[in-house]
Amino acid sequence: MPSLHRQASRRLGRVIICFVAALVAASVFTACSHGSAVSPPVRVARKLQLKTPLIPPVPVELIASYPMPEIGGGGLVGIAMGSDGNIWASDDGGNAVARFTPDGQGTSFPMPTPNAGPAELTAGPDGNLWCTEATANAIARITTAGVVTEFPLSQTVFPNNGIGPRGIVTGSDGNLWFTHTGANVVGRMSPAGVVLNTYTIPTPNSSPIRPTSGPDGNIWLTELQGNKIARINVATGAIDEFEVPTHSNDPTGNVADITTGADGNMWFTERATSLIGRITMTGVVTEFTTPTPIARPQDITSTPDGSLWFAEFFGPGLARIDPVNLTIVEYSNPNSIGERAIVAGQGNATVWLTNSFNDAVDLWQTGSSLKPHMRVKEALRPVRR
């Protein structure tokens, strides 16, 4: 087994490579913003600006960082809150999922298939956890006791093409909806593990990646390479696509994660261009800049109080948006570089994140005082064209 030092060195190398890529992407974005547009904006809303809150925000701090129970080379991908009240995370490098109690006690459960590539997680309608296996081309069901059952996908219907299923979510119809990046389709699976339908994304090679259930009961998802937001009508299967105005030449793609806001709209992250987007139910898109130009926003989620939270891979680490009053606060910590997946915890100001660099699960929570490293900035300025 390689030493921890070698593993840390490899992770640091990956972070440096990604950081350089982000700088290049940012420069390309800047050039495109001031030159000719790559693609004409569609249904772009009027320009808005998020502000610093009038009332001082509740301080939120990085309370603890809990390492994975077993070292497997790193590669934390997904995170979800289980029906048992515990936090569950997927570890691609360790080929396992891990369960963390609220006080950070971790237990690892290996996937039956070697090198399965466990990716995204979600809480299922049956009380179990469901996980995509990007390399094994399968969907896995994990009970809260850690019993794993795999459901292989048909290579005919879901050709792997180098990468298999990625995002997964419970739909308003009580079934599991998952994106298959390699096949450029979305699948619908029953809690019994039976594939019910498949839906082909109209844009070829769009790399559908993150689905979520919207306030309209439909499935909304991001297209990483297509640079679009798609909506699938749960009742009819009809698909609508909405182009995201700002494009990037980043080979890893741009439009990353999406969630529902308390304002009734969908909010999404653009990791390559470090933008935050909002799309209405009718497809009107507004984009905002982040306080940190190369934050590389990753996953986004909401908490019971209506706040939106998103992870910043290159720091400061975490940001909080009030989607109704259009304000933002950014929280920083010197140890928070590498934050990726995010899920709401118990309470209004508690979120859990996977940290790809530290191979750990981080707990951010309300603190007792306004720390010097907490940044309160006017941010998310609208992109001007």
C-alpha positions as CSV (number, residue, x, y, z in Angstrom):
1,M,0.0,0.0,0.0
2,P,1.5,3.4,-0.9
3,S,2.4,5.6,2.0
4,L,0.2,8.4,3.2
5,H,2.9,10.8,2.1
6,R,2.7,9.6,-1.5
7,Q,-1.1,9.7,-1.4
8,A,-1.1,13.2,-0.1
9,S,1.4,14.2,-2.8
10,R,-0.7,12.7,-5.5
11,R,-3.8,14.6,-4.2
12,L,-1.9,17.8,-4.0
13,G,-0.7,17.3,-7.6
14,R,-4.3,16.8,-8.7
15,V,-5.3,20.0,-6.9
16,I,-2.5,22.0,-8.5
17,I,-3.4,20.7,-12.0
18,C,-7.1,21.6,-11.4
19,F,-6.0,25.0,-10.1
20,V,-4.0,25.7,-13.3
21,A,-6.9,24.5,-15.4
22,A,-9.2,26.9,-13.5
23,L,-6.9,29.8,-14.2
24,V,-6.9,29.0,-17.9
25,A,-10.7,28.6,-17.9
26,A,-11.0,31.9,-16.1
27,S,-8.8,33.7,-18.7
28,V,-10.8,32.1,-21.5
29,F,-14.1,33.2,-19.9
30,T,-12.7,36.8,-19.5
31,A,-11.7,36.9,-23.1
32,C,-15.1,35.6,-24.3
33,S,-16.9,38.1,-22.1
34,H,-15.1,41.0,-23.7
35,G,-14.9,39.6,-27.2
36,S,-17.4,38.0,-29.5
37,A,-19.9,35.6,-27.8
38,V,-19.4,31.9,-28.3
39,S,-23.1,31.4,-28.4
40,P,-26.0,33.9,-28.3
41,P,-27.6,34.1,-24.9
42,V,-31.1,32.7,-24.8
43,R,-33.9,33.9,-22.5
44,V,-31.5,35.9,-20.3
45,A,-33.2,37.8,-17.5
46,R,-32.6,41.4,-16.6
47,K,-29.5,42.1,-14.7
48,L,-29.7,41.7,-10.9
49,Q,-27.1,41.9,-8.1
50,L,-26.8,40.0,-4.9
51,K,-25.7,42.1,-1.9
52,T,-24.2,41.9,1.5
53,P,-27.0,41.2,4.1
54,L,-28.2,44.2,6.0
55,I,-28.4,42.2,9.2
56,P,-25.0,40.6,10.2
57,P,-25.1,36.9,9.2
58,V,-24.9,34.0,11.5
59,P,-21.2,32.9,11.8
60,V,-20.6,29.5,10.3
61,E,-17.3,27.7,10.9
62,L,-15.5,24.5,9.9
63,I,-16.2,22.6,13.1
64,A,-14.5,19.2,12.3
65,S,-13.0,17.1,9.5
66,Y,-13.6,13.4,9.8
67,P,-11.3,11.1,7.7
68,M,-12.6,8.2,5.8
69,P,-12.5,5.0,7.9
70,E,-10.1,3.3,5.5
71,I,-7.4,4.8,3.2
72,G,-8.1,3.8,-0.3
73,G,-6.2,6.3,-2.4
74,G,-8.7,9.1,-2.1
75,G,-11.6,10.1,-4.4
76,L,-14.6,11.2,-2.4
77,V,-17.4,11.9,-4.7
78,G,-20.9,11.9,-3.3
79,I,-22.7,12.6,0.0
80,A,-26.2,12.1,1.3
81,M,-28.2,12.2,4.5
82,G,-29.6,8.8,5.3
83,S,-33.0,8.0,6.8
84,D,-31.1,6.8,9.8
85,G,-29.9,10.3,10.5
86,N,-26.3,9.5,9.5
87,I,-24.1,11.0,6.8
88,W,-23.2,8.7,3.9
89,A,-20.3,9.3,1.5
90,S,-19.0,7.5,-1.6
91,D,-15.3,6.8,-2.0
92,D,-14.2,6.1,-5.5
93,G,-10.6,5.4,-4.6
94,G,-11.5,3.1,-1.8
95,N,-14.3,1.4,-3.7
96,A,-16.7,1.8,-0.8
97,V,-19.3,3.8,0.8
98,A,-18.9,5.1,4.4
99,R,-21.4,5.9,7.1
100,F,-20.7,8.7,9.6
101,T,-22.6,9.3,12.7
102,P,-23.3,13.0,13.6
103,D,-20.3,12.9,16.0
104,G,-18.0,11.6,13.2
105,Q,-17.7,7.9,13.9
106,G,-17.1,6.3,10.5
107,T,-17.7,2.8,9.1
108,S,-16.8,1.6,5.7
109,F,-18.7,-0.8,3.5
110,P,-17.0,-2.2,0.3
111,M,-18.8,-2.5,-3.0
112,P,-19.1,-6.1,-4.2
113,T,-17.7,-5.4,-7.6
114,P,-13.9,-4.5,-7.6
115,N,-13.2,-1.0,-8.9
116,A,-16.9,-0.3,-9.2
117,G,-16.4,3.5,-9.2
118,P,-19.0,4.5,-6.6
119,A,-20.1,8.0,-7.5
120,E,-23.2,9.9,-6.4
121,L,-25.5,9.0,-3.5
122,T,-29.1,9.8,-2.7
123,A,-31.7,8.8,-0.1
124,G,-34.2,6.6,-1.7
125,P,-38.0,6.4,-1.3
126,D,-37.6,3.0,0.4
127,G,-35.4,4.3,3.3
128,N,-32.2,2.9,1.7
129,L,-29.3,4.8,0.1
130,W,-28.8,4.5,-3.6
131,C,-25.4,4.9,-5.3
132,T,-24.3,5.1,-9.0
133,E,-21.3,2.9,-10.0
134,A,-19.6,4.8,-12.9
135,T,-17.1,2.1,-13.7
136,A,-19.1,-1.0,-13.1
137,N,-22.1,0.5,-15.0
138,A,-24.5,-0.4,-12.3
139,I,-26.8,1.1,-9.6
140,A,-26.2,0.0,-6.0
141,R,-28.7,-0.1,-3.1
142,I,-27.3,0.2,0.4
143,T,-29.3,-0.5,3.5
144,T,-28.7,1.6,6.6
145,A,-27.0,-1.5,8.0
146,G,-24.5,-1.5,5.1
147,V,-25.8,-4.3,3.0
148,V,-25.0,-3.6,-0.7
149,T,-27.0,-4.9,-3.6
150,E,-25.9,-4.1,-7.2
151,F,-28.2,-3.8,-10.2
152,P,-26.1,-4.0,-13.4
153,L,-27.3,-1.9,-16.3
154,S,-27.7,-3.3,-19.9
155,Q,-24.7,-2.5,-22.0
156,T,-27.0,-2.3,-25.0
157,V,-29.3,0.3,-23.5
158,F,-26.6,2.0,-21.4
159,P,-23.3,1.6,-23.2
160,N,-20.5,2.7,-20.9
161,N,-18.3,4.6,-23.4
162,G,-15.7,5.2,-20.7
163,I,-18.1,6.4,-18.0
164,G,-21.3,5.1,-16.7
165,P,-24.1,6.5,-14.4
166,R,-23.3,9.5,-12.4
167,G,-26.0,11.5,-10.7
168,I,-29.1,10.0,-9.0
169,V,-32.2,11.4,-7.2
170,T,-35.6,10.3,-6.0
171,G,-38.3,11.7,-8.2
172,S,-41.8,12.9,-7.4
173,D,-43.1,9.7,-8.8
174,G,-41.4,7.6,-6.1
175,N,-38.7,6.2,-8.5
176,L,-35.0,6.7,-8.8
177,W,-33.8,8.9,-11.7
178,F,-30.2,8.7,-12.8
179,T,-28.0,10.3,-15.4
180,H,-25.8,8.1,-17.6
181,T,-23.0,10.3,-18.9
182,G,-21.5,7.8,-21.3
183,A,-24.8,6.9,-23.0
184,N,-26.1,10.5,-22.9
185,V,-29.4,9.3,-21.4
186,V,-31.4,9.5,-18.2
187,G,-32.8,6.3,-16.7
188,R,-35.8,5.8,-14.4
189,M,-35.5,2.8,-12.0
190,S,-38.0,1.4,-9.5
191,P,-37.1,0.8,-5.9
192,A,-37.0,-2.9,-6.8
193,G,-34.0,-2.2,-9.1
194,V,-35.9,-2.5,-12.4
195,V,-35.2,0.0,-15.2
196,L,-38.6,1.4,-16.2
197,N,-37.7,4.0,-18.9
198,T,-34.8,5.7,-20.6
199,Y,-34.8,9.2,-22.0
200,T,-32.2,10.4,-24.6
201,I,-30.9,13.9,-24.2
202,P,-31.5,15.8,-27.4
203,T,-28.0,17.4,-27.5
204,P,-25.4,14.8,-28.5
205,N,-22.5,14.1,-26.1
206,S,-23.9,16.6,-23.6
207,S,-22.7,14.6,-20.6
208,P,-25.8,14.7,-18.4
209,I,-24.5,14.6,-14.8
210,R,-26.7,16.0,-12.0
211,P,-30.5,15.5,-11.6
212,T,-32.8,16.9,-9.0
213,S,-36.6,17.1,-8.5
214,G,-38.0,20.6,-9.1
215,P,-40.9,22.4,-7.4
216,D,-43.0,21.5,-10.5
217,G,-42.5,17.8,-9.8
218,N,-40.3,17.4,-12.9
219,I,-36.7,16.3,-13.1
220,W,-34.2,19.1,-13.8
221,L,-30.5,18.3,-14.6
222,T,-27.3,19.7,-15.7
223,E,-25.4,19.0,-18.9
224,L,-21.7,19.2,-18.1
225,Q,-20.5,19.4,-21.7
226,G,-23.7,20.6,-23.4
227,N,-23.6,23.7,-21.2
228,K,-27.4,23.4,-20.7
229,I,-30.1,22.8,-18.2
230,A,-32.6,20.1,-19.1
231,R,-36.1,19.5,-17.8
232,I,-37.8,16.1,-18.1
233,N,-41.6,16.0,-17.7
234,V,-42.1,13.1,-15.2
235,A,-45.6,12.3,-16.6
236,T,-44.8,12.4,-20.4
237,G,-41.1,12.1,-20.6
238,A,-40.8,15.2,-22.8
239,I,-37.5,17.0,-22.6
240,D,-36.8,20.7,-22.8
241,E,-33.3,22.1,-22.9
242,F,-32.2,25.6,-21.9
243,E,-28.8,27.0,-22.9
244,V,-26.5,28.5,-20.3
245,P,-25.2,31.8,-21.8
246,T,-21.6,31.7,-20.7
247,H,-19.5,29.0,-22.3
248,S,-16.0,27.6,-21.4
249,N,-13.3,25.7,-23.2
250,D,-12.5,23.7,-20.0
251,P,-12.4,20.1,-21.2
252,T,-13.9,18.9,-17.9
253,G,-17.1,20.8,-18.6
254,N,-18.9,23.7,-16.9
255,V,-22.5,23.3,-15.7
256,A,-22.2,21.1,-12.6
257,D,-24.9,20.8,-10.0
258,I,-28.5,22.1,-9.5
259,T,-31.0,22.4,-6.7
260,T,-34.3,24.1,-5.9
261,G,-34.4,27.5,-4.2
262,A,-36.8,29.0,-1.8
263,D,-37.8,31.5,-4.4
264,G,-39.3,28.7,-6.5
265,N,-36.5,28.7,-9.1
266,M,-33.7,26.3,-9.9
267,W,-30.1,27.4,-8.9
268,F,-27.0,25.8,-10.4
269,T,-23.2,26.0,-10.4
270,E,-20.9,26.7,-13.3
271,R,-17.6,25.4,-12.0
272,A,-15.3,26.3,-15.0
273,T,-16.3,29.9,-15.1
274,S,-17.0,30.3,-11.4
275,L,-20.5,31.5,-11.9
276,I,-23.8,30.8,-10.1
277,G,-26.9,30.5,-12.3
278,R,-30.6,30.8,-11.7
279,I,-33.3,29.5,-14.0
280,T,-37.0,30.1,-13.7
281,M,-39.7,27.5,-14.4
282,T,-40.1,29.1,-17.9
283,G,-36.4,28.9,-18.7
284,V,-35.2,32.4,-18.0
285,V,-31.5,32.3,-17.0
286,T,-29.6,34.8,-14.9
287,E,-25.9,34.3,-14.1
288,F,-23.9,35.9,-11.3
289,T,-20.2,36.0,-10.5
290,T,-18.8,34.6,-7.3
291,P,-16.9,36.6,-4.7
292,T,-13.7,34.6,-5.5
293,P,-13.1,34.7,-9.3
294,I,-11.6,31.1,-9.4
295,A,-13.7,29.5,-6.6
296,R,-14.8,26.7,-8.9
297,P,-18.2,26.1,-7.3
298,Q,-19.2,22.5,-7.1
299,D,-22.3,21.0,-5.4
300,I,-25.2,23.2,-4.2
301,T,-28.0,22.4,-1.7
302,S,-30.6,24.1,0.4
303,T,-31.3,24.0,4.1
304,P,-34.7,24.2,5.9
305,D,-34.5,28.0,6.4
306,G,-34.4,28.5,2.6
307,S,-30.7,29.2,2.3
308,L,-28.7,27.9,-0.6
309,W,-25.2,26.6,0.1
310,F,-22.5,25.7,-2.4
311,A,-19.0,24.2,-2.1
312,E,-16.0,26.1,-3.4
313,F,-13.2,23.7,-4.5
314,F,-10.4,26.3,-4.6
315,G,-11.7,28.1,-1.5
316,P,-12.6,30.0,0.5
317,G,-14.6,26.8,1.0
318,L,-18.3,27.5,1.5
319,A,-20.8,30.2,0.4
320,R,-24.4,30.9,1.5
321,I,-27.1,32.6,-0.7
322,D,-30.4,34.0,0.3
323,P,-32.3,33.4,-3.0
324,V,-35.3,35.6,-1.9
325,N,-33.4,38.7,-0.7
326,L,-30.5,38.1,-3.1
327,T,-27.7,38.3,-0.6
328,I,-24.6,36.2,-0.3
329,V,-22.0,35.4,2.4
330,E,-18.7,33.5,1.8
331,Y,-17.0,31.6,4.6
332,S,-13.4,30.6,4.5
333,N,-11.0,28.3,6.3
334,P,-7.3,27.6,5.5
335,N,-8.0,23.9,5.6
336,S,-11.1,23.9,3.4
337,I,-9.5,23.7,-0.1
338,G,-11.0,20.7,-2.0
339,E,-14.6,21.0,-0.8
340,R,-16.8,19.1,-3.3
341,A,-20.1,17.4,-2.6
342,I,-22.5,19.0,-0.1
343,V,-25.7,18.0,1.8
344,A,-27.8,19.7,4.5
345,G,-27.5,18.5,8.0
346,Q,-29.7,18.8,11.0
347,G,-30.6,22.5,11.6
348,N,-30.6,25.6,9.5
349,A,-26.9,26.3,9.5
350,T,-25.4,22.9,9.4
351,V,-23.9,21.4,6.2
352,W,-21.7,18.4,5.5
353,L,-19.2,18.4,2.6
354,T,-16.8,15.8,1.1
355,N,-13.2,17.1,0.9
356,S,-11.3,15.6,-2.1
357,F,-7.9,16.8,-1.0
358,N,-8.1,15.6,2.6
359,D,-10.1,12.5,1.9
360,A,-12.5,13.5,4.6
361,V,-16.0,14.6,5.4
362,D,-16.2,18.2,6.8
363,L,-18.8,19.6,9.1
364,W,-19.6,23.3,8.9
365,Q,-21.9,24.6,11.6
366,T,-23.0,27.7,13.4
367,G,-20.1,29.2,15.4
368,S,-20.0,31.3,18.5
369,S,-18.4,34.4,17.1
370,L,-17.6,36.1,13.8
371,K,-14.2,34.7,13.0
372,P,-11.5,36.8,11.2
373,H,-11.5,34.2,8.4
374,M,-15.2,34.7,7.6
375,R,-15.7,36.9,4.6
376,V,-18.8,39.0,4.1
377,K,-18.7,40.4,0.6
378,E,-20.9,41.9,-2.0
379,A,-20.9,39.3,-4.7
380,L,-22.5,37.4,-7.5
381,R,-22.5,40.4,-9.8
382,P,-24.5,39.8,-13.0
383,V,-22.5,38.9,-16.0
384,R,-22.5,41.9,-18.4
385,R,-22.6,41.6,-22.1
